[in-house]
Amino acid sequence: MAITFDTSATNHAIEIEEFVDHCERYVDVDDADSIMAIAPMLKALSNNKSLLINHVNDYFKSPGDLEEVNTYSAQSLILAVRKKFFIRTNAWIKPGSYAGDDAWESKLYAYDYAHNHNFNLLTAGYFGSGYYTDLYDFDEQGVVGYAGEPVRFEFLERVRLDRGKVLFYRKIKDIHIQLPPDDFSVSLNFMPIDSKLGLTEQFAFDIDRKTISTLVGSQVAQQVDLLKLAGCIGDSNTLDMVLHLAVRHPNQSTRLSALHAASNLSPADAESFWSRGLADKSEMVRNSSKLVLTAQGPMIR
């Protein structure tokens, strides 16, 4: 399950330079234990209450440079970037707090949205009372990865990321549903750039039906979207490349999307392409290929 750390003994504050230097020296971003070991350091960074406002003030000192504000999304601000990780803050509001559209805000902040991550995530409450999150333990064994697939998970608990709390979300295994805070809140995140980000799916889930809803915004999802685009506007060079991906790429969703793209680019050869998919090592690709070849429609588009 997601791990909450007892960092009550960490009362001092550090600057971001010290935190980043420590992470560069000692953190292996592919190792969960290595990331969890910096929990006290992240708590110490969260104790630095001038950290975020100093970062914002630096931008406003030079109004002509405001276009360089380093935002990850409308919700996020990146404080530091290194080759294997970055540090960001996320703002959390109660929908409707600022006369905005409730549905749009809930979507932006991923409220009531069950999902996991394809990387380990270490986060700390920085400001405000903190968002709530419902945590589920996901049994990934035997999961194929298609939309509508029945999966196993178990509700664990609801926690609040209040100020100073440090929480570790495990890669793939922790499904969570974030819920609005009681007041404006900010979290502080250590974001590892996992070496397998481009190979590992991230999912959204239907909690009531206990199924996978869809592949969501990970590097794999970006590859899938790019292949959809390639299948619509590609040329002969594109066809050669997507056929190579359909055979050689290590990720099953990417191979399946490459088959779709190739079939769109050369419909006359589609039967031949999908026949190749019957020999794929992935059950998802094999099943989708069978469905296409029997004219029942692909399992995943």
N, C-alpha and C positions, 0 to 999 in steps of 0.2 A: 504494500500500500504506500501511498504518498507519505513522506516522512516529515514530521515536524521536529525541529531541533530546540533543545533547551539552551538558549543563548543568554539567559538572564545574567550570567556573570560577566558578559561582555558589555561594559559600560563606557569604554573609551570610544573616540571617533577617529577615523583616519581620512586622509585625502584620497581622491580617486587615483592619483599617480601611484601611491603606495599599493593600493589594491590591484591595479593593473600590472604593476611590476611583479607582485607576488604571483599572480595568475600566470603570467608569461613564464616564470621560472619553474613553477611547481605543479601546474594543473595539466593533466592529460585529459583532453576534452572527450576522448572516447571511453574514459573509465569513470563509472558512476561514483566509486569510492573516492577518487581523486577530486571530483567536483564537490561531493558532500563535505570533504575535509575543509573547504573554504567557507563553510557556513558561518563560523565566528567572524571571519574577515568581512563577509557581506553584512553581517549585523553591525560591525564596527563602521562600515561605510554608511549604512542606513542611519547611524547615530549622528552623522554629519548633517546637521539641519540647514547648513548653508550650501550644500552640494548642488542642489537643483536650481535654487534661485541665482546663485553665482553664475551657473551655466547660462541661464536665460538672460541675466543682466549683461553678460559678455556680448551677446548678440545685439542687444539694444544700444550698446555703446557705439556701434557702427551701423547706423540705419541703412547705409548704402549696401551693406553686405547681408541684408536679411534673407536674400534668396538662398544663402548658403546654410540656413538653419537645417540641421541634420535630423529630419523626421523619418521615422519608420512607417508611420501611418498618422492619421489625424489624432489618434489616441496616444502615440508613442513619441518619445524623444531619445535619440541615441546620444549617450554621453562619451563613449570611447569605443574605438574599433581597432581590433588587432587581427592578425592573420587567422587565428583559430577561435576567436570569441569576440563578442561585443557586449557592452553594458548599456542597458536602456532603462528608461522609466515608462510606466504605463499610467495614464490617468483613468480614473473610474468615477462615473457620476450616476446619480439616480435618474433614470429616464424622465424627461420632462422638467428637470431642474432648471434648465435655462431656456424654457419656452421653445424647445426643439421638437422634432417629430419623434414620438416615443418608439415607433417601430424602427425607424432609421437608426436611432441611438442604440437600441437593443441589438441590432445587427452589427453595428460598428464595434460595440464592446463585447460581442459574442455572449451576451446574456442568454440563459436558457438554451444553450447550444452544447450538446454533449459531444465531446471530441477528445482525442488523445494527441500526443505529440510524437514526432519521429526523432526526437532528441531529448536528452535529460535537461531539465530546467530547474534552476535554483532561484528562488524569489524571496524577497523580504518586504514587509510592510514598511513604507517610508513616511506616509502622511495620512492623516485621517483615521477613521475607525476600520477601514479596509473592506474589500469585497468579500462576499460569502462564496463558498464553492462546495458543491456536492461531489464526493469522491466515490469512484467505483473501481473495483479491482477487475481487470480485463484478462481473461484466459485466452492468450493468443495462440495456444497450441492447436494445430490443425486448421487454422483460419486460412481460407483461400484468398479472400479480399475483394469479392464482388458486391455490388450494391444489392441489398435485400438478403444477404447471407445471414442466416441465424448464427448468433455468437453467444458466448457465455460471459457474463459479468455479474458482480455482486456489489450492492450498495454497502459502503463502509461507514461514512459519517459526513456531516456537514461541518466545515470549519470556517473561521473568519481570519483573513490575513490582516490582523490588526498591527499597529505600529510596533516594530521591533521583532515580530514573529518571522521566522525563516522556514520556508517550506520547500521540499524537494519533490518535483514530479518526475516519476520514472518514465523513461523512454518506452513508448508503446503501451505499457502495462497499466498506466493510470488514466482512466477516463474521468473527466471532470466537467461540471456544469457551473459556470460562473453566474452569480446572482448579484444584483446591484447592492452597493454599500448604503449605509444609512446617511452618509454625508460624502462630500467630495474627498476622494482618497487617491493616493499614488503608491504604486508598487515599484520596487527596484529589482531588476532582473540581471542575472548572469546568463548569457546566451551562448552556449558552446556551438561551434561550427563543426558538428559531427562529421567525420570523414565519410560516413555512409548516408548523408542526407539525401543525396540524389538517387539512392537505391531503395529507400525505405518509405513505404506508404504511411500516410497519416489519414485517419478516418473520422467521419462524423457518424453518430449512432442514433438510432431510434430506441429510446429507453423503454417505451411501452411495448414495442414489438420485439425487443432484444435482437435487433438486426443492425448491420452496417447500412447507413443511409447513402453515403457517397464518399469518394476520395476528396480530400479537402486541400487547402492551400499550402502544400508543401512543394519542395523542388520537384518531386515526382508529378504532382498535379500540374506544375508549370510546364514540364516536359510534355505531358499529355495535351495540354492546351496548345502548345506550340505545334505539335504534330497535327492537331485538328486544323490549324491554320495552314500548315504545309500541304495537307490533303486537299485544301480548297484552292490554293494559289500556286502550287508547285509546278516545276517543269521536269524535264528528263533527268537533270542532275539531282533534283529533289527525290525523284523516284528511286534512283540508285542508292541514295543515302538512307532513305527510310526502310528500304528492303534490307540494307545492312543492319540497321537498328532492330528490325523485326527478328533477326536471327541472333545477333551478337550482344544486344544490350542486356545487362544482368538483371534489370527490373522487369517484372512480368507486365505491369500496367503500361510501361513504355513500349514493350514488344507488341502488346495487343493494339495499342493506339497506332503503332507504325504499320501494322497490318491493315487497319482501317484506312490510314492515309494512302498506302500503296494502292488499295482497292479503289479509292476515289480517284486517284491519279491515272490509273489504267484499268478501267472497268472490264475490259475484254480479258484481262489476265487475272481477275479477282479470284476465280475458282482455283487457279494454280497457287495463288498466294495463300489462301485460306487452307488449302490442302497441306501446305508446309506447317501451318499452325497446329495441325493434328498431331504432329510429332514433338511439339514444344514440351519442355520439362514442367511447365506450370499447368495445373489442373484448370485454372481459370482460362488460360489461353486455349487449351484443348477444347474445353466445353463451349467456349464462344465460337471457336472455329466450326465445331460440329453444328451448332445452331445456325450459323450463317449458311453453311453448305446444305442444310436441310430446309433453308428458306423460312426459318422460324424467327429470324431476327437475332442480332447479337445480344449477348447477356449484358455487355457494357458498351456504351457509345462514348 
